Structure formats: C-alpha cells, structure tokens
Amino acid sequence: MAVFETQHIVDNLRGAREDWRHAQQRLKEPDGQEFPSVQALTRVTEQLKGVLFPMRLGSPDLRREHEDHYVGYILGQALNALLEQARIELRRSALASRLNMDRDAIERHAQAAIQSFADSLPDMRRTLDLDVVAAYQGDPAAQNVDEVLLCYPGVLAMIHHRIAHALHILDLPLIARIIAELAHGQTGIDIHPGARIDQACFIDHGTGVVIGETAIIGKRVRIYQAVTLGAKRFSKDEKGLLLKGQPRHPIVEDDVVIYAGATILGRVTLGKGCTIGGNVWITDDVAAGVSVTQASLLRSQNAETNGQATT
C-alpha cells in the first residue's frame, strides 16, 4: 500500500474550513454533528417506507405472519434514529437564532415532534394508498397497483413528500428538505416539503417536475413531466434581501390536469377541473373547467392585438 504525504493537505483543509466558517459568521460548533446526517436520514427514510408498506418496500424475507412484529421493530429503530437527528436540528436552530433553550427543553421538543410524526403514519398510509390508486387508474399502461408502488417515480416522490411534509410542519425543515431531496435525486421530481398536496395526486413520468414551497394542490390532480409550479418574482425587504415564506406559488384546485412542459408561475389559481395543455406559459388565473392550450393562448393574444390595432 502506497504512503502519501498528507499532513499539509489536512492542514490546508482545516484552513479552508475555518475561512468558510469565518466568512459565514458561524457560531462555535457544538460537540459532535452540527447538522442532520444525510446518511442517517437515508436509512431512516428507507425504514419508514418499509413501515408504511412492509410487504412491498420492507425486508425481502418478510412473511405476512411476522408483519406486525417487523413494523414495530423497524418503527422503533427509525423513530429513535429520527429523534437523534431532530435533536441535532433543534440544537442548531436554537444556537443560530440565539434562543435560550436548555438541553431538557430541546429534548422535550424533539420527543414531542417525533411522537406527533409517528402518530401521523396511519393516516399517511391511507393517503398514500389513494395516491397509488390514482396512479393506477390514471395510467392505462399500469397492470396493477403493486407495479405502480414498486416502479413509478411519481409514487416514490409522493412517499418522500408525505414523510417530508409531516416533518416540515413539525418545525424540522432541514430534515424534511433532506428527505425531499433524496427523492429529487432518484426521480428528477423536485417537491419542496412545504408544498401542500391533497390526496390522490398522480405525477406521471415526472422527470423535471418542480413544485414550489408555497404551492397548494387539491384532490385528484394529475401532473405530467417537466411541469413547473413556480414563483414569478421574489419579494425583497428594505435591505434588498429576499423575503422568506411569502405565498408565491400556484394554487391548483381539485381535478386539474397539467400536461407535459407547462409552466405556471406566481400566486395564480387553476380552477377546479381545468386542463392545462402542454408547453403553455401561465401567469394569470384560469377559471374552473377551462382548457388552456397553445392554440387558445395564441388566439387570445391575436384578439387582443387586433383589438388594440382598431381602437
């Protein structure tokens, strides 16, 4: 085995870290991990998927008669690992915001959050069942619901999103974002954990879909690949810094279909039952039941132009 001269590299890497922390005005790091671990949360997410769907996404050796035992055992492991990551995030958050929270207060907060998350899992499973059925019913190529659950990237993204959103609303936004980005990396579907998505959502094919933080999506919505539900502009404060958390993404009401490549920007509303055609660009509200296509937008633009020319 070759021996390399590495001490100068170690020293220079320490210098680079210290320069970065100084530039970012970082507080003194706590002992141990400063931020939640991507590796730990990857394992937790896989465990939670097995808890939610043990016979499909759990252990390949699992038998039906051992299902409850498996769920209980894996759930205990996942929740304890998630609790440790919650402690890390809450401790870091308290330091960054200079909140006067002692270790006991952080522990109570972390345990309460993870217990609330655990309590939400049965309802989450039922909601995901509706997502799976929506995908099966919405795709004539799907042979059965098991194929959908095992193979469809849109369903995988929704599983991650349901987990991430539950943690996001429990004041664990960084953990939630990590879990969301795991699905983004695997599927190409980018859903911010803050987005509110109602039941029976089907993202078909999915690659390139972007759903922003403040988007609100109703029931039985179908979204195809390369759709963007994004922001039109970003508000700034008096110092020119971006305002965080402002409502800036679309509201999609029940039973809307959005075809491939559509871009919907800003706090606009797509009314119930409307259809958005492929590759259109929308920055205004769309009324309920209306179909918007490139051709209809072109006719509308021509009518406006001709009207202006005759006045």
C-alpha positions as CSV (number, residue, x, y, z in Angstrom):
1,M,0.0,0.0,0.0
2,A,1.4,3.4,-1.1
3,V,2.1,6.0,1.6
4,F,1.3,9.6,0.6
5,E,2.4,12.9,2.2
6,T,-1.0,14.2,3.5
7,Q,-0.3,16.4,6.6
8,H,-0.1,19.6,4.6
9,I,-3.4,18.7,2.9
10,V,-5.0,18.1,6.3
11,D,-3.7,21.5,7.5
12,N,-4.8,23.3,4.3
13,L,-8.3,21.7,4.5
14,R,-8.6,22.9,8.1
15,G,-7.7,26.4,6.9
16,A,-10.3,26.2,4.2
17,R,-13.0,25.2,6.8
18,E,-12.0,28.0,9.1
19,D,-12.1,30.6,6.3
20,W,-15.6,29.4,5.4
21,R,-16.9,29.5,8.9
22,H,-15.5,33.0,9.4
23,A,-17.0,34.2,6.2
24,Q,-20.4,32.8,7.1
25,Q,-20.2,34.2,10.6
26,R,-20.8,30.7,12.0
27,L,-21.3,30.2,15.7
28,K,-18.9,27.9,17.5
29,E,-19.8,24.4,16.5
30,P,-21.4,22.1,19.2
31,D,-19.8,18.8,20.0
32,G,-20.5,16.1,17.5
33,Q,-22.6,16.5,14.4
34,E,-23.5,20.1,13.6
35,F,-26.3,19.3,11.1
36,P,-28.6,16.3,10.5
37,S,-26.9,13.5,8.7
38,V,-27.8,12.7,5.1
39,Q,-26.6,9.1,5.5
40,A,-28.7,8.6,8.7
41,L,-31.8,10.1,7.1
42,T,-31.4,8.0,4.0
43,R,-31.5,4.9,6.2
44,V,-34.5,6.3,8.3
45,T,-36.4,7.0,5.1
46,E,-35.9,3.5,3.8
47,Q,-37.0,2.1,7.2
48,L,-40.1,4.3,7.1
49,K,-41.0,3.2,3.6
50,G,-40.8,-0.4,4.9
51,V,-43.0,0.5,7.9
52,L,-45.6,2.1,5.6
53,F,-45.5,-0.7,3.0
54,P,-43.9,-3.7,4.7
55,M,-44.7,-6.4,2.2
56,R,-43.7,-4.3,-0.8
57,L,-41.0,-2.0,0.4
58,G,-39.8,-3.8,3.6
59,S,-37.5,-6.7,4.0
60,P,-37.4,-9.2,1.1
61,D,-37.6,-12.1,3.6
62,L,-40.7,-10.8,5.4
63,R,-43.7,-13.1,5.7
64,R,-47.2,-12.0,6.4
65,E,-47.5,-13.6,9.8
66,H,-44.5,-11.5,11.0
67,E,-45.7,-8.2,9.6
68,D,-46.7,-6.5,12.8
69,H,-43.5,-7.6,14.6
70,Y,-41.4,-6.3,11.7
71,V,-43.3,-3.0,11.6
72,G,-43.0,-2.5,15.4
73,Y,-39.3,-3.3,15.4
74,I,-38.3,-1.2,12.4
75,L,-40.5,1.7,13.5
76,G,-38.8,1.8,16.9
77,Q,-35.4,1.9,15.2
78,A,-36.5,4.6,12.7
79,L,-38.1,6.8,15.3
80,N,-35.0,6.6,17.6
81,A,-32.7,7.5,14.8
82,L,-35.0,10.3,13.7
83,L,-35.1,11.6,17.2
84,E,-31.4,12.0,17.3
85,Q,-31.5,13.9,14.0
86,A,-34.3,16.1,15.4
87,R,-32.1,16.9,18.5
88,I,-29.3,18.0,16.2
89,E,-31.5,20.2,14.1
90,L,-33.3,21.8,17.0
91,R,-30.0,22.4,18.9
92,R,-28.5,24.1,15.8
93,S,-31.7,26.1,15.2
94,A,-31.6,27.3,18.8
95,L,-28.0,28.4,18.5
96,A,-28.5,30.1,15.2
97,S,-31.5,32.1,16.5
98,R,-29.9,32.6,19.9
99,L,-32.9,31.1,21.6
100,N,-32.4,30.4,25.3
101,M,-33.3,26.7,25.1
102,D,-31.6,24.3,27.5
103,R,-30.9,20.6,26.7
104,D,-34.1,19.5,28.5
105,A,-36.3,21.9,26.5
106,I,-34.7,20.7,23.3
107,E,-35.3,17.1,24.3
108,R,-38.9,17.7,25.1
109,H,-39.4,19.5,21.8
110,A,-37.7,16.7,19.8
111,Q,-39.6,13.9,21.5
112,A,-43.0,15.7,21.1
113,A,-42.3,16.3,17.4
114,I,-41.3,12.7,16.7
115,Q,-44.2,11.3,18.6
116,S,-46.6,13.5,16.6
117,F,-44.9,12.4,13.4
118,A,-45.3,8.7,14.4
119,D,-49.0,9.3,15.2
120,S,-49.5,10.6,11.7
121,L,-48.3,7.4,10.0
122,P,-51.6,5.5,9.8
123,D,-53.3,8.5,8.1
124,M,-50.2,8.9,5.9
125,R,-50.5,5.3,4.7
126,R,-54.2,5.8,3.8
127,T,-53.4,9.0,1.9
128,L,-50.6,7.2,0.0
129,D,-53.0,4.3,-0.8
130,L,-55.1,6.9,-2.6
131,D,-52.0,8.3,-4.4
132,V,-51.2,4.7,-5.6
133,V,-54.8,4.1,-6.8
134,A,-54.8,7.4,-8.6
135,A,-51.6,6.4,-10.4
136,Y,-53.0,3.0,-11.4
137,Q,-56.3,4.5,-12.6
138,G,-54.6,7.3,-14.4
139,D,-52.2,5.2,-16.5
140,P,-53.5,2.6,-18.9
141,A,-50.0,1.1,-19.1
142,A,-50.2,0.1,-15.4
143,Q,-51.0,-3.5,-14.9
144,N,-51.8,-3.4,-11.1
145,V,-51.3,-1.3,-8.0
146,D,-48.2,-3.2,-7.0
147,E,-46.4,-2.3,-10.2
148,V,-47.3,1.3,-9.5
149,L,-45.9,1.2,-6.0
150,L,-42.7,-0.6,-6.9
151,C,-41.8,1.1,-10.1
152,Y,-43.4,4.6,-10.6
153,P,-41.1,7.5,-9.8
154,G,-44.1,9.8,-9.1
155,V,-45.3,7.4,-6.3
156,L,-41.8,7.3,-4.8
157,A,-41.7,11.1,-4.8
158,M,-45.1,11.3,-3.1
159,I,-44.0,8.8,-0.4
160,H,-41.0,11.0,0.3
161,H,-43.1,14.2,0.2
162,R,-45.7,12.8,2.6
163,I,-43.0,12.0,5.1
164,A,-41.1,15.2,4.5
165,H,-44.2,17.5,4.7
166,A,-45.2,15.9,8.0
167,L,-41.8,16.7,9.5
168,H,-41.7,20.2,7.9
169,I,-44.9,21.2,9.7
170,L,-43.4,20.0,13.0
171,D,-40.6,22.6,12.7
172,L,-37.9,20.2,11.4
173,P,-37.4,21.9,8.0
174,L,-33.9,20.8,7.3
175,I,-34.6,17.1,8.0
176,A,-37.7,17.4,5.8
177,R,-35.6,19.1,3.0
178,I,-33.0,16.3,3.1
179,I,-35.7,13.6,2.7
180,A,-37.3,15.5,-0.1
181,E,-34.0,15.9,-1.9
182,L,-33.4,12.1,-1.7
183,A,-36.4,11.6,-3.9
184,H,-35.4,14.5,-6.2
185,G,-32.0,12.8,-6.8
186,Q,-33.6,9.5,-7.5
187,T,-36.6,10.6,-9.6
188,G,-35.9,14.1,-11.0
189,I,-39.1,15.3,-9.3
190,D,-38.4,18.3,-7.1
191,I,-41.1,18.9,-4.5
192,H,-40.4,21.3,-1.7
193,P,-41.6,19.8,1.7
194,G,-43.6,22.9,2.4
195,A,-45.9,22.3,-0.5
196,R,-49.5,21.3,0.5
197,I,-50.7,18.4,-1.6
198,D,-54.1,16.8,-1.0
199,Q,-55.0,13.1,-1.6
200,A,-54.9,11.1,-4.9
201,C,-52.2,13.1,-6.5
202,F,-50.6,11.4,-9.6
203,I,-47.3,12.7,-11.1
204,D,-47.0,10.7,-14.3
205,H,-43.4,10.1,-15.7
206,G,-42.4,13.0,-13.5
207,T,-38.9,13.9,-14.7
208,G,-38.3,17.6,-14.4
209,V,-41.4,18.4,-12.3
210,V,-40.9,21.3,-9.9
211,I,-43.4,22.2,-7.1
212,G,-42.5,25.2,-5.0
213,E,-42.6,25.7,-1.3
214,T,-46.0,27.6,-1.1
215,A,-47.8,25.7,-3.8
216,I,-51.3,24.3,-2.8
217,I,-52.6,21.3,-4.7
218,G,-56.1,19.9,-4.4
219,K,-57.6,16.4,-4.7
220,R,-57.2,14.2,-7.7
221,V,-54.7,16.4,-9.6
222,R,-52.7,14.9,-12.4
223,I,-49.3,16.3,-13.4
224,Y,-47.1,15.2,-16.2
225,Q,-43.3,15.5,-16.7
226,A,-41.5,18.8,-16.9
227,V,-44.3,20.8,-15.3
228,T,-43.2,23.8,-13.1
229,L,-45.4,25.3,-10.4
230,G,-43.0,28.1,-9.6
231,A,-42.7,31.7,-8.5
232,K,-43.0,34.6,-10.9
233,R,-40.9,37.1,-8.8
234,F,-39.3,37.3,-5.4
235,S,-40.2,40.0,-2.9
236,K,-37.4,41.7,-1.1
237,D,-37.1,43.7,2.2
238,E,-35.8,47.2,2.6
239,K,-32.2,45.9,2.6
240,G,-32.7,44.1,-0.7
241,L,-32.8,40.6,0.9
242,L,-35.3,38.0,-0.2
243,L,-38.4,37.6,2.0
244,K,-38.8,34.0,3.0
245,G,-42.0,32.1,3.2
246,Q,-44.2,34.5,1.2
247,P,-47.0,32.9,-0.8
248,R,-45.6,33.0,-4.3
249,H,-46.5,29.6,-6.0
250,P,-49.7,28.5,-7.7
251,I,-52.9,27.2,-6.2
252,V,-54.2,24.1,-8.1
253,E,-57.8,23.2,-7.3
254,D,-59.4,19.7,-7.4
255,D,-59.5,17.6,-10.5
256,V,-57.0,19.7,-12.6
257,V,-54.8,18.1,-15.3
258,I,-51.5,19.7,-16.2
259,Y,-49.8,18.3,-19.3
260,A,-46.1,18.0,-20.0
261,G,-43.9,21.1,-20.1
262,A,-46.5,23.5,-18.7
263,T,-45.1,26.4,-16.7
264,I,-47.4,28.1,-14.1
265,L,-45.8,31.0,-12.3
266,G,-46.9,33.1,-9.3
267,R,-49.8,33.0,-6.9
268,V,-52.3,32.2,-9.6
269,T,-55.3,29.8,-9.2
270,L,-56.0,27.0,-11.6
271,G,-59.8,26.5,-11.1
272,K,-61.4,23.2,-10.4
273,G,-61.5,20.7,-13.3
274,C,-59.5,22.9,-15.7
275,T,-57.0,21.4,-18.2
276,I,-53.6,22.9,-18.9
277,G,-52.1,21.9,-22.2
278,G,-48.5,21.0,-22.9
279,N,-45.8,23.6,-23.0
280,V,-48.0,26.6,-22.1
281,W,-46.8,29.5,-20.0
282,I,-49.4,30.8,-17.5
283,T,-49.1,33.8,-15.2
284,D,-52.8,34.5,-14.7
285,D,-55.8,32.7,-13.1
286,V,-57.5,30.0,-15.1
287,A,-61.3,29.6,-14.5
288,A,-62.8,26.4,-13.4
289,G,-63.4,23.9,-16.2
290,V,-61.5,25.8,-18.8
291,S,-59.0,24.1,-21.2
292,V,-55.9,26.2,-22.0
293,T,-53.7,25.2,-24.9
294,Q,-51.0,26.9,-27.0
295,A,-53.6,27.4,-29.7
296,S,-56.1,29.0,-27.4
297,L,-53.5,31.3,-25.9
298,L,-52.4,32.4,-29.4
299,R,-56.0,33.2,-30.4
300,S,-56.4,35.2,-27.3
301,Q,-53.2,37.2,-28.0
302,N,-54.2,37.8,-31.6
303,A,-57.6,39.0,-30.5
304,E,-56.0,41.4,-28.0
305,T,-53.6,42.7,-30.6
306,N,-56.3,43.2,-33.2
307,G,-58.5,44.9,-30.7
308,Q,-55.7,47.4,-29.8
309,A,-55.0,48.0,-33.5
310,T,-58.6,49.0,-34.2
311,T,-59.0,51.4,-31.2
